[in-house]
C-alpha cells in the first residue's frame, strides 16, 4: 500500500492536490490469469474512504479506443444539445440487417443504449456534428480528445482513453460535475443502471472494439452504490434508512480477434462482479 499526494492529474483523474490511499491488489490478477486474456487492467475508486485500488498500473494508464463505453458521453452530448430532447428519442431503423437482432428495429435513446446499437449512436454523432462534439470533448477533457470521422472516431482508434481516465469521468458524472446540466447527467446515469438489489446498485456500460483486425478490446466501465442500513437520529430530515457508498470502476482486457473459446460478452460481467465482490463494492 502506498500513500501518495497527487497534484493536478493522477490516478482517477484528481483535479486538485489531495491525499489518497493507493492499493495495488495483486490478488485480483488471479481472476484474469485465464487462457486468452491479455493486458488486463482494473481500477476501483472507493470514494467514501478516499482510496484507489488497482491491478496492473501500466495498463490502467494506457489509452485505447473506448468502443461502446463512449455511448455514455455521446448520450450526454445528445441530451445537452437537444439533439435528443429526452431518452425517448426514436430513430427509425434503416432496414439494414446487422449481426445482433436487437439492433434491427426502431430504437429510442434508452433502448439503443441498452442494446449498444452502433448504428443509432452513429446517427446521433452525425446529428451532433464534429465541431460541437469536439467542443464537449475538449471541455470535459475526454481522453486524447481526438476525432477523425464523426461517426467512427470512438471505434477506429483515433479517440483513446485509459481506465484511469474512465474512472475520473464516471466520478464526475456521478456527482454531476461534468460540463452538462444536472438533468442531462441524471438521465444518463439512469440509463446505466443494470442491477438494483437490496444491498447494491450496479451501473455500467460495456464496450468491445477491434484493433488492426488482430486484437479485441473489452471494456466495462461504471460505478456501484453499496447500500447499508444506518440508524438515523431522532428528528433527522433523512427519511431513508439506507445510505449509498459509491465506488467507481473500469475493467479492460484484450483477447485475440475472433477468439470464441468463451462467450466473452457475459463472461466479462462475471469477472467484473467477482472482482467487485472481492473489493467489497457489491
C-alpha positions in Angstrom: 0.0 0.0 0.0 1.3 3.4 -0.9 0.2 6.8 0.5 0.8 9.5 -2.1 0.0 13.1 -2.7 -1.4 13.7 -6.2 -1.4 17.1 -7.8 -3.3 18.2 -10.9 -3.8 14.8 -12.5 -3.0 11.3 -11.4 -4.9 8.1 -10.8 -8.6 8.6 -11.1 -8.2 12.0 -12.6 -7.9 14.1 -9.5 -8.3 17.7 -10.3 -6.6 19.1 -7.2 -4.0 18.2 -4.7 -5.3 15.8 -2.1 -4.1 12.8 -0.1 -5.3 9.5 -1.4 -4.5 5.9 -0.3 -3.3 3.8 -3.2 -3.5 0.0 -3.0 -2.1 -2.5 -5.5 -4.3 -5.6 -5.5 -2.2 -8.5 -6.6 -4.9 -11.0 -5.7 -7.2 -9.5 -8.4 -4.7 -10.6 -11.1 -5.6 -14.2 -10.4 -9.1 -13.5 -11.8 -7.7 -12.6 -15.1 -4.9 -15.2 -15.5 -7.0 -17.2 -17.8 -6.3 -18.6 -21.3 -7.0 -15.9 -23.9 -6.9 -12.8 -21.7 -4.1 -10.3 -22.2 -3.2 -6.9 -20.7 -5.9 -7.0 -18.1 -6.5 -3.8 -16.0 -8.8 -3.0 -13.2 -9.1 0.2 -11.2 -11.6 1.0 -8.5 -12.1 4.2 -6.6 -13.7 3.9 -3.1 -15.0 7.4 -2.7 -16.1 7.1 0.9 -12.6 6.1 2.1 -10.6 8.2 -0.4 -8.9 5.1 -1.7 -7.9 3.8 -5.1 -7.4 0.1 -5.7 -5.7 -1.1 -8.9 -4.3 -4.0 -10.8 -1.6 -3.6 -13.4 -0.7 0.1 -13.2 0.8 0.4 -16.7 -2.4 -0.9 -18.2 -4.6 1.3 -16.0 -2.7 4.3 -17.5 -2.6 3.1 -21.1 -5.1 4.6 -23.5 -7.1 2.5 -26.1 -10.2 3.1 -28.1 -13.3 3.4 -25.8 -15.5 1.4 -28.1 -19.1 1.5 -26.9 -18.3 2.9 -23.5 -18.3 6.2 -25.5 -22.1 5.9 -25.6 -22.1 7.4 -22.2 -20.5 10.6 -23.5 -22.4 10.5 -26.8 -25.6 10.4 -24.8 -24.6 13.3 -22.6 -23.9 15.5 -25.7 -27.1 14.5 -27.4 -29.2 15.4 -24.4 -27.3 18.6 -23.6 -27.6 19.9 -27.2 -31.3 18.9 -27.6 -30.4 16.5 -30.4 -32.2 14.1 -28.1 -34.9 16.0 -26.1 -35.0 13.1 -23.7 -34.2 9.4 -23.6 -37.3 8.6 -25.7 -35.9 10.0 -28.9 -37.0 7.4 -31.6 -34.8 6.8 -34.6 -36.2 4.6 -37.4 -34.2 1.5 -38.3 -32.7 1.9 -41.8 -33.6 -1.7 -42.8 -30.0 -2.9 -42.9 -29.7 -6.4 -41.3 -27.0 -6.4 -38.6 -25.5 -9.2 -36.6 -27.4 -8.5 -33.4 -31.2 -8.9 -33.6 -31.8 -6.2 -31.1 -30.3 -3.7 -33.5 -32.7 -4.5 -36.3 -35.6 -2.3 -35.2 -36.6 1.3 -34.4 -35.0 2.3 -31.2 -35.2 5.1 -28.6 -32.1 6.5 -27.0 -32.6 4.4 -23.8 -33.2 1.3 -25.8 -30.2 1.9 -28.1 -28.0 2.4 -25.0 -29.2 -0.9 -23.6 -28.8 -2.7 -26.9 -25.5 -0.9 -27.5 -26.7 -0.3 -31.1 -23.8 1.2 -33.0 -25.9 2.4 -36.0 -28.2 4.5 -33.7 -25.2 6.3 -32.0 -23.5 6.8 -35.3 -26.6 8.7 -36.4 -26.6 10.7 -33.2 -23.0 11.6 -33.7 -23.7 12.8 -37.3 -26.6 15.0 -36.0 -24.4 16.5 -33.3 -21.6 17.2 -35.8 -17.8 17.4 -35.4 -17.5 21.0 -34.1 -20.0 20.5 -31.3 -18.6 17.1 -30.4 -15.1 18.5 -30.3 -16.2 21.3 -28.1 -17.5 18.9 -25.5 -14.6 16.5 -25.7 -12.3 19.5 -25.0 -14.4 20.9 -22.3 -14.8 17.6 -20.4 -11.1 16.6 -21.1 -12.2 13.2 -22.5 -9.1 11.1 -23.1 -6.9 12.4 -26.0 -9.9 14.4 -27.4 -9.2 13.3 -31.0 -11.9 13.0 -33.7 -11.3 11.5 -37.1 -14.6 10.7 -38.9 -17.6 11.8 -36.9 -19.4 8.5 -36.9 -16.5 6.2 -36.3 -13.9 8.0 -34.1 -14.6 6.1 -30.9 -14.3 2.8 -32.8 -11.4 3.4 -35.2 -8.7 4.2 -32.6 -8.5 7.9 -33.1 -10.2 8.7 -29.8 -8.5 6.9 -26.9 -9.0 6.8 -23.1 -7.4 4.9 -20.2 -9.1 3.0 -17.4 -7.8 5.7 -15.1 -9.4 8.4 -17.1 -12.7 6.5 -17.4 -12.9 6.4 -13.6 -12.3 10.1 -13.3 -15.0 10.8 -15.9 -17.5 8.5 -14.1 -16.9 10.1 -10.7 -17.7 13.5 -12.2 -20.8 12.1 -13.8 -22.0 10.6 -10.6 -21.7 13.9 -8.7 -23.0 15.9 -11.7 -19.6 17.7 -12.1 -19.3 17.3 -15.8 -19.9 20.3 -18.1 -23.5 19.3 -18.7 -26.8 20.2 -17.0 -27.8 18.2 -13.9 -30.8 16.8 -15.8 -28.6 15.5 -18.6 -26.3 13.7 -16.2 -29.2 12.3 -14.2 -30.8 10.8 -17.3 -27.6 9.1 -18.5 -26.9 7.7 -15.0 -30.4 6.2 -15.0 -29.7 4.6 -18.4 -26.6 2.9 -17.0 -28.4 1.0 -14.2 -28.3 -2.8 -14.7 -28.8 -4.2 -11.2 -30.9 -2.8 -8.3 -30.9 -5.1 -5.3 -31.4 -4.6 -1.6 -27.7 -4.3 -0.9 -26.2 -2.6 -4.0 -26.9 -0.9 -7.3 -24.7 -1.6 -10.3 -24.3 0.9 -13.2 -22.1 0.3 -16.2 -21.6 0.4 -20.0 -19.7 -2.3 -21.9 -17.5 -1.8 -24.9 -16.0 -4.1 -27.5 -13.6 -2.8 -30.1 -11.1 -4.2 -32.6 -7.6 -3.0 -33.2 -5.8 -3.8 -36.5 -8.1 -6.8 -37.0 -5.8 -8.7 -34.6 -6.9 -7.7 -31.1 -10.3 -7.2 -29.4 -10.5 -4.7 -26.5 -13.2 -5.5 -24.0 -14.4 -2.8 -21.5 -16.8 -2.5 -18.6 -16.9 1.0 -17.0 -19.3 2.2 -14.4 -20.0 2.6 -10.7 -21.7 0.9 -7.8 -23.7 2.1 -4.9 -23.2 -0.3 -1.9 -26.3 0.2 0.3 -26.1 -0.1 4.1 -28.7 0.5 6.7 -28.0 3.4 9.0 -29.5 4.4 12.3 -30.8 8.0 12.0 -31.0 10.3 15.0 -34.4 11.2 16.2 -35.8 14.1 14.2 -33.5 13.6 11.3 -34.6 15.0 8.0 -33.4 11.8 6.2 -36.4 9.6 5.8 -34.4 6.7 4.3 -32.7 4.0 6.4 -30.2 3.3 3.6 -27.1 5.1 2.8 -25.3 4.7 -0.5 -21.5 4.3 -0.7 -20.2 4.9 -4.3 -17.4 3.0 -6.0 -16.2 3.9 -9.5 -14.5 1.3 -11.7 -13.1 0.4 -15.1 -12.2 -3.1 -16.2 -10.4 -3.7 -19.5 -8.7 -6.6 -21.1 -7.8 -7.9 -24.6 -8.3 -11.1 -26.5 -7.3 -12.3 -29.9 -9.7 -11.1 -32.6 -12.2 -13.8 -33.3 -11.4 -15.8 -30.1 -14.5 -18.0 -29.5 -13.1 -20.1 -26.7 -15.6 -18.4 -24.3 -18.8 -16.4 -24.6 -16.8 -13.3 -23.7 -19.7 -10.8 -23.5 -21.3 -12.3 -20.4 -18.0 -13.6 -19.1 -16.6 -10.1 -18.7 -19.5 -9.3 -16.5 -18.8 -12.4 -14.4 -15.2 -11.3 -14.0 -16.3 -7.8 -13.1 -18.7 -8.9 -10.4 -16.1 -11.3 -9.0 -13.6 -8.5 -8.6 -16.2 -6.1 -7.2 -17.2 -8.6 -4.6 -13.6 -9.1 -3.6 -13.3 -5.4 -3.2 -16.4 -5.1 -1.1 -18.1 -2.8 -3.6 -21.1 -5.1 -4.1 
